[in-house]
Amino acid sequence: MSKILVINPGSTSTKIALYDDERSVFEKSIEHSPKDLEEFERITDQLEYREKLILNALKEEGYSLDELNAIACRGGLIGPVESGTYVVDEAMVEALKNSKIEHASNLAGLIGYSLGKQLGIKAYITDPVSVDEMDEIARISGMKDIERKSFSHALNIKAVARKAEFELGKKHTEMNLVVAHLGGGISISALRRGKIVDVNGANDEGPFSPERSGELPVGDVVKIAYSRKYSKRELKKRYVGKGGLVAYLGTNDLREAMKMAQTDERAMSIVKAMAYQIAKGIAEMWTVLNGDVDAIVLTGGMSLNSKFVEMIKSYVPNLALILVIAGAYEMEALALGALRVIRGEEEAKTIKKMKIKR
């Protein structure tokens, strides 16, 4: 039996889990207050602070690190890479430390590498945010200076594609799927034979989400940017963090928005608009696959809300079979990625060899 520690840092929490093979035996979310984090200038400066909290949480539950066979870490922003499971080595550590984009996920590999060195075991990441399998035609934006990039919830997208195998009786590498990850950010992707050949950038493309604005009329964005009304940092916050439901309704919780919509027509129109835009995104990815789609898969936290799911379905009733694989499976997907390597079912990659050159 293989024992795997899973580490998944977020902006205000660090989720950890222990797996015995495929089975989770312990999970905990360690919360971090803004006051706790304000002393750190950069996210990577939080490494020792978060590592100590992880060790304390495991010790409190009576778990020994000496029993571990591997550490599975959420993948950070390490540049465009192929899908798969990667060993966290010195090259990976340098890429995480020097990432141009500050993101909490960058901490996972750094913490895993530190703990792995102490324990004499390997740390891995699986399907990081920067997985890039896009078709070349999908990269063309319409403005020569700007190329469309692949940033998505690749980990959960790939995980539910594998889960769809049980529903459809075929391997995900033999199917075409449209997968809509519906969370705080939204990634709607076209999977051709298991590869994400197109996807909306979850931060600045596609539908608006609970806290992101999605695509905006570019002319109006330019006007606002040069109006001197907002600083660069403030404007960015308005489309990532304070956009979407937060901007319109003051909440990033779909459940709260749905409650408001029961008695407030404006709130209902905002919720319907989000479902409408998600459906448009699904139809776009359906065309990417030339209409040859085995299933449309709805996943992520918002897919747990059956009324909202029905809103989306009402716009795309006849495109393809719609599967709802509700919730998110990041912790499980990380554990299973490491387990496939341990069992020899998959070979661990390294970013030095596999980084995509463009």
Secondary structure as GFF3:
##gff-version 3
##sequence-region A 1 358
A	DSSP	beta_strand	3	9	.	.	.	ID=ss1
A	DSSP	beta_strand	13	20	.	.	.	ID=ss2
A	DSSP	beta_strand	23	31	.	.	.	ID=ss3
A	DSSP	alpha_helix	34	37	.	.	.	ID=ss4
A	DSSP	three_ten_helix	43	46	.	.	.	ID=ss5
A	DSSP	alpha_helix	47	60	.	.	.	ID=ss6
A	DSSP	three_ten_helix	65	67	.	.	.	ID=ss7
A	DSSP	beta_strand	70	74	.	.	.	ID=ss8
A	DSSP	beta_strand	85	87	.	.	.	ID=ss9
A	DSSP	alpha_helix	90	97	.	.	.	ID=ss10
A	DSSP	alpha_helix	106	119	.	.	.	ID=ss11
A	DSSP	beta_strand	122	126	.	.	.	ID=ss12
A	DSSP	alpha_helix	136	139	.	.	.	ID=ss13
A	DSSP	alpha_helix	154	168	.	.	.	ID=ss14
A	DSSP	three_ten_helix	172	174	.	.	.	ID=ss15
A	DSSP	beta_strand	176	182	.	.	.	ID=ss16
A	DSSP	beta_strand	186	192	.	.	.	ID=ss17
A	DSSP	beta_strand	195	199	.	.	.	ID=ss18
A	DSSP	alpha_helix	218	225	.	.	.	ID=ss19
A	DSSP	alpha_helix	232	239	.	.	.	ID=ss20
A	DSSP	alpha_helix	244	249	.	.	.	ID=ss21
A	DSSP	alpha_helix	254	261	.	.	.	ID=ss22
A	DSSP	alpha_helix	265	288	.	.	.	ID=ss23
A	DSSP	beta_strand	295	299	.	.	.	ID=ss24
A	DSSP	three_ten_helix	301	304	.	.	.	ID=ss25
A	DSSP	alpha_helix	306	315	.	.	.	ID=ss26
A	DSSP	beta_strand	322	324	.	.	.	ID=ss27
A	DSSP	alpha_helix	330	342	.	.	.	ID=ss28
A	DSSP	alpha_helix	351	354	.	.	.	ID=ss29
###
